[in-house]
Amino acid sequence: MREIRNKIRTAIEFLKDGQSFKVGELRFEINEGAVQVIGWSQYINLQNVTKAKALDELEEIKALFFEMKKASPELQDFIKEKSVKFSLYFDDYGKTSIEICTERDGIFIWRLK
């Protein structure tokens, strides 16, 4: 856990400079005035991603983030005045990342058509 705490400290410094940083399976960014926490879907075919599956994966992203927050007083302090936007993306074999859904302040938005 100490390694994760050190990475979180580094991530915070990058975020202060407007840059993204990956900690474990999550990427942190500042986007639209919020801390954006990004994770990627486990599915390899976008057609297999349903709203229910996406919500489950988004909950996993949130749970991992809250574990990191619990372990890092620096992260708790950094986000205390900010909203947090959770995003689930699909990785198209390294070509591009497609946003599937987001949740910010309890509002869920489905991005796929």
C-alpha positions as protocol buffer text, in pm:
chain_id: "A"
residue {
  index: 1
  type: MET
  ca { x: 0 y: 0 z: 0 }
}
residue {
  index: 2
  type: ARG
  ca { x: 296 y: 229 z: 58 }
}
residue {
  index: 3
  type: GLU
  ca { x: 381 y: 218 z: -314 }
}
residue {
  index: 4
  type: ILE
  ca { x: 24 y: 322 z: -400 }
}
residue {
  index: 5
  type: ARG
  ca { x: 40 y: 609 z: -148 }
}
residue {
  index: 6
  type: ASN
  ca { x: 362 y: 731 z: -312 }
}
residue {
  index: 7
  type: LYS
  ca { x: 203 y: 711 z: -657 }
}
residue {
  index: 8
  type: ILE
  ca { x: -100 y: 902 z: -530 }
}
residue {
  index: 9
  type: ARG
  ca { x: 129 y: 1178 z: -399 }
}
residue {
  index: 10
  type: THR
  ca { x: 294 y: 1195 z: -740 }
}
residue {
  index: 11
  type: ALA
  ca { x: -46 y: 1195 z: -913 }
}
residue {
  index: 12
  type: ILE
  ca { x: -157 y: 1491 z: -704 }
}
residue {
  index: 13
  type: GLU
  ca { x: 148 y: 1690 z: -814 }
}
residue {
  index: 14
  type: PHE
  ca { x: 73 y: 1608 z: -1178 }
}
residue {
  index: 15
  type: LEU
  ca { x: -292 y: 1705 z: -1132 }
}
residue {
  index: 16
  type: LYS
  ca { x: -188 y: 2040 z: -983 }
}
residue {
  index: 17
  type: ASP
  ca { x: 5 y: 2101 z: -1307 }
}
residue {
  index: 18
  type: GLY
  ca { x: -297 y: 2003 z: -1519 }
}
residue {
  index: 19
  type: GLN
  ca { x: -153 y: 1668 z: -1624 }
}
residue {
  index: 20
  type: SER
  ca { x: -301 y: 1320 z: -1598 }
}
residue {
  index: 21
  type: PHE
  ca { x: -139 y: 1036 z: -1406 }
}
residue {
  index: 22
  type: LYS
  ca { x: -209 y: 664 z: -1379 }
}
residue {
  index: 23
  type: VAL
  ca { x: -221 y: 496 z: -1038 }
}
residue {
  index: 24
  type: GLY
  ca { x: -269 y: 122 z: -1061 }
}
residue {
  index: 25
  type: GLU
  ca { x: -568 y: 53 z: -1286 }
}
residue {
  index: 26
  type: LEU
  ca { x: -702 y: 410 z: -1268 }
}
residue {
  index: 27
  type: ARG
  ca { x: -605 y: 732 z: -1444 }
}
residue {
  index: 28
  type: PHE
  ca { x: -659 y: 1065 z: -1271 }
}
residue {
  index: 29
  type: GLU
  ca { x: -719 y: 1393 z: -1457 }
}
residue {
  index: 30
  type: ILE
  ca { x: -863 y: 1736 z: -1393 }
}
residue {
  index: 31
  type: ASN
  ca { x: -1159 y: 1780 z: -1628 }
}
residue {
  index: 32
  type: GLU
  ca { x: -1429 y: 2048 z: -1620 }
}
residue {
  index: 33
  type: GLY
  ca { x: -1318 y: 2153 z: -1273 }
}
residue {
  index: 34
  type: ALA
  ca { x: -1356 y: 1802 z: -1132 }
}
residue {
  index: 35
  type: VAL
  ca { x: -1113 y: 1525 z: -1050 }
}
residue {
  index: 36
  type: GLN
  ca { x: -1183 y: 1266 z: -1318 }
}
residue {
  index: 37
  type: VAL
  ca { x: -1119 y: 903 z: -1225 }
}
residue {
  index: 38
  type: ILE
  ca { x: -1098 y: 681 z: -1533 }
}
residue {
  index: 39
  type: GLY
  ca { x: -1105 y: 304 z: -1558 }
}
residue {
  index: 40
  type: TRP
  ca { x: -1134 y: 70 z: -1854 }
}
residue {
  index: 41
  type: SER
  ca { x: -1387 y: -199 z: -1931 }
}
residue {
  index: 42
  type: GLN
  ca { x: -1280 y: -561 z: -1908 }
}
residue {
  index: 43
  type: TYR
  ca { x: -1479 y: -645 z: -2222 }
}
residue {
  index: 44
  type: ILE
  ca { x: -1299 y: -691 z: -2553 }
}
residue {
  index: 45
  type: ASN
  ca { x: -1608 y: -642 z: -2770 }
}
residue {
  index: 46
  type: LEU
  ca { x: -1790 y: -313 z: -2728 }
}
residue {
  index: 47
  type: GLN
  ca { x: -2114 y: -480 z: -2837 }
}
residue {
  index: 48
  type: ASN
  ca { x: -2105 y: -692 z: -2518 }
}
residue {
  index: 49
  type: VAL
  ca { x: -2120 y: -387 z: -2291 }
}
residue {
  index: 50
  type: THR
  ca { x: -2472 y: -331 z: -2161 }
}
residue {
  index: 51
  type: LYS
  ca { x: -2585 y: -53 z: -1929 }
}
residue {
  index: 52
  type: ALA
  ca { x: -2609 y: -302 z: -1643 }
}
residue {
  index: 53
  type: LYS
  ca { x: -2255 y: -431 z: -1704 }
}
residue {
  index: 54
  type: ALA
  ca { x: -2123 y: -77 z: -1740 }
}
residue {
  index: 55
  type: LEU
  ca { x: -2282 y: 23 z: -1408 }
}
residue {
  index: 56
  type: ASP
  ca { x: -2117 y: -276 z: -1240 }
}
residue {
  index: 57
  type: GLU
  ca { x: -1778 y: -181 z: -1382 }
}
residue {
  index: 58
  type: LEU
  ca { x: -1827 y: 182 z: -1283 }
}
residue {
  index: 59
  type: GLU
  ca { x: -1901 y: 67 z: -927 }
}
residue {
  index: 60
  type: GLU
  ca { x: -1573 y: -128 z: -929 }
}
residue {
  index: 61
  type: ILE
  ca { x: -1388 y: 189 z: -1037 }
}
residue {
  index: 62
  type: LYS
  ca { x: -1552 y: 385 z: -757 }
}
residue {
  index: 63
  type: ALA
  ca { x: -1470 y: 116 z: -499 }
}
residue {
  index: 64
  type: LEU
  ca { x: -1104 y: 113 z: -603 }
}
residue {
  index: 65
  type: PHE
  ca { x: -1091 y: 494 z: -585 }
}
residue {
  index: 66
  type: PHE
  ca { x: -1247 y: 499 z: -238 }
}
residue {
  index: 67
  type: GLU
  ca { x: -990 y: 242 z: -120 }
}
residue {
  index: 68
  type: MET
  ca { x: -716 y: 474 z: -246 }
}
residue {
  index: 69
  type: LYS
  ca { x: -883 y: 772 z: -82 }
}
residue {
  index: 70
  type: LYS
  ca { x: -908 y: 587 z: 249 }
}
residue {
  index: 71
  type: ALA
  ca { x: -537 y: 501 z: 234 }
}
residue {
  index: 72
  type: SER
  ca { x: -419 y: 850 z: 139 }
}
residue {
  index: 73
  type: PRO
  ca { x: -476 y: 1158 z: 355 }
}
residue {
  index: 74
  type: GLU
  ca { x: -320 y: 1363 z: 73 }
}
residue {
  index: 75
  type: LEU
  ca { x: -586 y: 1246 z: -172 }
}
residue {
  index: 76
  type: GLN
  ca { x: -860 y: 1314 z: 84 }
}
residue {
  index: 77
  type: ASP
  ca { x: -729 y: 1667 z: 128 }
}
residue {
  index: 78
  type: PHE
  ca { x: -685 y: 1728 z: -246 }
}
residue {
  index: 79
  type: ILE
  ca { x: -1042 y: 1633 z: -338 }
}
residue {
  index: 80
  type: LYS
  ca { x: -1228 y: 1775 z: -38 }
}
residue {
  index: 81
  type: GLU
  ca { x: -1334 y: 2092 z: -224 }
}
residue {
  index: 82
  type: LYS
  ca { x: -1376 y: 1923 z: -563 }
}
residue {
  index: 83
  type: SER
  ca { x: -1636 y: 1703 z: -723 }
}
residue {
  index: 84
  type: VAL
  ca { x: -1526 y: 1366 z: -856 }
}
residue {
  index: 85
  type: LYS
  ca { x: -1627 y: 1240 z: -1200 }
}
residue {
  index: 86
  type: PHE
  ca { x: -1601 y: 864 z: -1253 }
}
residue {
  index: 87
  type: SER
  ca { x: -1565 y: 742 z: -1611 }
}
residue {
  index: 88
  type: LEU
  ca { x: -1564 y: 401 z: -1775 }
}
residue {
  index: 89
  type: TYR
  ca { x: -1386 y: 370 z: -2109 }
}
residue {
  index: 90
  type: PHE
  ca { x: -1349 y: 97 z: -2368 }
}
residue {
  index: 91
  type: ASP
  ca { x: -998 y: 42 z: -2504 }
}
residue {
  index: 92
  type: ASP
  ca { x: -1007 y: -34 z: -2877 }
}
residue {
  index: 93
  type: TYR
  ca { x: -686 y: -241 z: -2881 }
}
residue {
  index: 94
  type: GLY
  ca { x: -472 y: 64 z: -2812 }
}
residue {
  index: 95
  type: LYS
  ca { x: -611 y: 259 z: -3109 }
}
residue {
  index: 96
  type: THR
  ca { x: -845 y: 480 z: -2911 }
}
residue {
  index: 97
  type: SER
  ca { x: -1042 y: 493 z: -2589 }
}
residue {
  index: 98
  type: ILE
  ca { x: -1419 y: 526 z: -2617 }
}
residue {
  index: 99
  type: GLU
  ca { x: -1609 y: 674 z: -2325 }
}
residue {
  index: 100
  type: ILE
  ca { x: -1891 y: 440 z: -2222 }
}
residue {
  index: 101
  type: CYS
  ca { x: -2042 y: 622 z: -1925 }
}
residue {
  index: 102
  type: THR
  ca { x: -1975 y: 870 z: -1647 }
}
residue {
  index: 103
  type: GLU
  ca { x: -2108 y: 953 z: -1305 }
}
residue {
  index: 104
  type: ARG
  ca { x: -2065 y: 1290 z: -1140 }
}
residue {
  index: 105
  type: ASP
  ca { x: -2244 y: 1403 z: -826 }
}
residue {
  index: 106
  type: GLY
  ca { x: -2472 y: 1100 z: -844 }
}
residue {
  index: 107
  type: ILE
  ca { x: -2580 y: 1171 z: -1204 }
}
residue {
  index: 108
  type: PHE
  ca { x: -2516 y: 886 z: -1448 }
}
residue {
  index: 109
  type: ILE
  ca { x: -2466 y: 965 z: -1818 }
}
residue {
  index: 110
  type: TRP
  ca { x: -2459 y: 694 z: -2083 }
}
residue {
  index: 111
  type: ARG
  ca { x: -2225 y: 803 z: -2366 }
}
residue {
  index: 112
  type: LEU
  ca { x: -2283 y: 525 z: -2618 }
}
residue {
  index: 113
  type: LYS
  ca { x: -2559 y: 554 z: -2875 }
}
